[in-house]
Amino acid sequence: MRIVDLSLPIYSEMPVYPGDPKVFFMKYRSIDTNGYNLTQILFGTHTGTHLDVPLHFVQNGDSIDKVPVERFMGEAYVIDLSYKKAEEEIKPEDLAPYEDKIHPGSKLLLRTDWYKVLPDNRYFKEQPRISYELALWLVEKKVSLLGLETPTINPVDNKKLHQTLLSGGIILVEALAHLDELKKDKVFFIALPLKILNGDGSPVRAVAIEDFYGE
């Protein structure tokens, strides 16, 4: 069994998506003064590698605490789209070769290697992006979870694409990293969010486990 960390680090004053809250760490207690360390952290619910649930863009949609925890883990397929260039759309025909692996309830991880652009601000503006046609296709296929190595779905049509996917029952995990380190295209994926009451999203520690099934 091999475990690969798919998460970006969270640190004070890290780059964030334009308009999102900045990240600040403050030393609240220290071993020298208080006998223990304690840090206060201020960040948005969609900081770093994070998960979106319907409430993020859907009025009265399910919040994190209402989504069954099993939705955040399970067998996932890694689809290599690393050939996609900056600002290029990902379309249904790009996933067509993998259609036999995509069924109701499937979890998909789209590899683009876009995390390597960090910390350049191009990361937030020029990413390969999900097309509206692909969003509709994924909803029609009843995909359960979609993981991306980009900070959002589509920076040009962000609201429309999020509403389409989230209202269609697809959990989104954004800003993944290191999918290029995986040696298998089928993994056991885990992206557990904090259990935030009425939460619209949460940072996650995403990991992939290879050979989970002893293959």
N, C-alpha and C positions, 0 to 999 in steps of 0.2 A: 504494500500500500504506500502510495506517495502523495503527499499533500503539498499543494502550491498555493501560496498566498496571492490573491488577486486584488488586494486592496492598496489604495494610495495612503500615504501617511497624512495625519492631520497635525498641523503645527501652527503656532502663533503667526498671524499675518501672512498666511499662505495665500496663493492666488485663488480667487473665488469667481464664480459665474457673475457677469456684470449685473449689478442690482441686488445681489445677495448680501447678507450681513457679513462683515469682516470677522475674522477669527482672532480671538485674543485669549492668551493664557495669562493668569495672574497667580503668583505664588501666594497662597492664602495662609498656609502654615509651613514651617520649616523644622527640620530635625534640630538644628542649632538653637532655635528659639523656643520651640514648642514640644520637641521630642518626637515629632512625626511630620511627614510631608503631606500636604493637601493642596491641590491646585483647583482654582476656579476657572472654568472654561466657558467662553461665550462664542457660540457659533449657530448658524442656521440649520434647519432640519435636513437640508439638501447639500451639506458640506462633504467634500471629498467623495469617496466611494459610498453611494447612498441608494436608498430604495424609495420608490414612489408608490403610493397606494391611491385608489380613486379620489379620496378627499383632496388631493393635491390640486386637481383641476375640475372635479365634478362636484357640483353643489349637492350636499347631503350624501356624498359617496362614502364608502366604508373607510373608517380610520384604521390605523395600524393595529390598535387593540381589538378590532372586530374581525380582522383577517385571520383565519386559522393558521397556526404557526407552520403547518406542513406545506403551506404555499411558498414558503421561503427556502425550501430545500428539496432536493430530489435529483433524480437522474436528469442530466442535461447534455445536449449536443453542442459541440463547438464547431462553428462554421467559419472557415477561413476566408475573410474578405479583405485581407491585407493588401490586395492589389488596388483597392479603392483609393483614389487620390483625394486631396483636399477639396472640399466643397462639392464632391461628386455624390449623386444620389444613389442609394441602395434600393434596388427595385425587385419586384417579385421574380423576375427572371434570374436574378443573382442567387436566389434561394431554391429555384426550381430543381437543380441537381440533387438537392437534399430532401425533396418533397416526400420521399418514401419514409423518412425519419420523423416527419412532422405530422403529429396526430393531435386530437383534442387532449389537452392537458400537458402537451410538450413544453419543455423548458429549453430555450435556445440562448447560446452565448455567441455573439457576433465579434469575431476577432478583426480588428482594423489596425492594431499597433499604434493607435492614435495617442495613447498615454505617453509615448516617447517624445511628443512635442513639448511636454511640460519642461520647465516653467514658462515657456514662451506664451504670450497672450493669444497667439494664433490658435492655441488649444481650444479656446472658447468661441472662436469666430469662424474658423475655416474647416471645421471637421467634416468628414464624410457624414451624410445624414440620411435618415429614413425618409423615403418618399411617402406621399399620402396613399399612393396605390399599394405600397407594401404594407402600410398600417392596416388598410382595409383587408388585405390578403391574410395577414396574421390574425385579425379578429375573426375572419371567416373560417380559418383553420382552428380556431378556439385554442390558440397557444396560451399557456398558463403564465409563463414568465419570460421576459426578454431582457437579456443582459448585454450591455454595450460598453465598449472602451472609450466612449465619447461622453462629454459632460452633460449632454442633453440629447433629445431625440432629433430635433431639427431647429437650429437657431433662427431660421427664417420663418417657419410656420409652427413655432413652438406650441402655442395654445391649441391649435387645431389638431395637431398630431397627438399631443398628450390626451386631449379629450377623447379622441377616437380610440386610442389604445386602452386607456384606463377605464372608460365607460364600457369597453368591450371585454372587460374582465382580465386584462393582462397586467400583471405586476411588473414594474420596471426597475431594473438595477442599472444605475448609470455610473460612469467614471470607474469602470473596472480597469485592471492593469494585468500585465504578465500572462495574457492568454497564449502568447508565443512560446512560453516555457512548458506548455502542456504537450505531452507526447501522445496522448490518446484523444480521439474526437468524442468519446463518451466518458463523462465523469459524474461523480456525485457532487453536486453543487450546494453550498450552504451560504446564505446571506441573511443572517439574523439581525433584525433591527431592535433598537430599544423599544420596550413596551410602553409607548407614550400614549396616554389617554387622549383621544381625539387628535392623534398625530397624523399629519399629512405626509410625513416622510421621516427618515432617520438615517444617519450614517450607519454603515454595516462593516463587519469584518468578513469579507467574502473569501471563501476558499474553495478549491476544487480538489477532490480526492480521486486519484487514479487507482485502478484495480480494486475498487471498493467491492466489486462483485466477484473478485478472485479470478478475473479473466486474464 
